[in-house]
């Protein structure tokens, strides 16, 4: 199941890139004004409505396969890597804290 979704996801990715590259950019009409070629392969209106619908369909499939793969891969092993590892006991501090009524140690400043 995961393999099929991954293959479909890769195919849709490649198709989406190709579909977007086939579309005419917003500044492409200026090129036609200065002697560029016209888009007569897809008819007089061009391929804009057809390619935009295909782009939307590919984007929806891409989002659905992304979501499905994320949900399927997120259900991995729920066990911990630290399961069964012995945690050492807390170590004792080097010096025990001074009692509350004891005076502070002398020699607060050191000189060279």
Buried (B, 14 or more C-beta within 10 A) or exposed (E): EEEEBBEBBEEBBEBBEEBEEEBBEEEEEEEEEEEEEEBEEEEEEBBEEEBEEBBEBBBEBBEBBBEBBEEEEEEEEEEEEEEEEEEEEEEEEEEEEEEEEEEEEEEEEEEE
